[in-house]
Amino acid sequence: MQLPFFLAVVLIVAGLWSLVVWPQFLRRVMKDPRARDAGGKATRFLTVHVVLVSISLLFGAATAAVGVAGLFG
């Protein structure tokens, strides 16, 4: 696949951005008092955010991979 250089770089940067930002967000969510109930079990708040972050990381990795494939492919 061939992409213009600029578009390939945009995809790589966007993918890397997701891979850097979302784990930081998850660390904050895990420290949030709403993340665990009184017994220490994960709440829906934490579960929803873990799913959100996981999907976003997959999309970030895929976006970066498409950018790399467009740049070198």
N, C-alpha and C positions, 0 to 999 in steps of 0.2 A: 504494500500500500504506500502510495506517495502522497504526502501532504506538503503544502507550502511550509517552509522552515518556521515562519512565525506561528502558524497554527499548531505545529507539532510542539513548539516550545510552550505555547499557552497550555496545551493539554498536560505536558509534563509538570509545569509549575502548578496547575490546578490540582493535579493528582498528589503532588508532594505537599501542597498546602493542606489537603484533607488528611494526609498521613501524619502531619505534624500537629494540626490543631485539634482533631477529634480526641486523641488520647489525653491531651491536657484537659479537655472538657470532661471526659469520663473521670479523671482524678478528682475534679471538683465535685462532680455529682456523687461520687462514692463517699466523700467527706460530709455531704449534706445530711442533716439529721433526718430528713424524709426518706433516705435510702434504706434504712433499717428500722424495724419495729422495736418495741421494748425488749423482745426476746433475742434480738440480733439477727432475725431472719430478713432476707431481702424483701423489700416492698415492691408493689407494682411500679412505683416511681423509678426505682433502680432498674427493674427488669425492662421497662420500656426504653430507658436511656441506654442500657447495654445493647439492646437490639438496634436502636437507632445508630449508635456509634459503630457497631459491627457492620451494618449495611453500608454506612458512609465510608468506612475503611475499605470495604470491598470495591465500592464504586471509585474511590480514590486510587486504589491500586490498578484497577482496570483502566481508568482515565490515563494514568501515567504510562501504563503499558501500551495503550493505543498511541500515545504521543511518541514513545520511543520507537514503536514499530513504524510510525509515519516518518520519523526522522531518519531512521537507518534502513527502512525496508524498501 
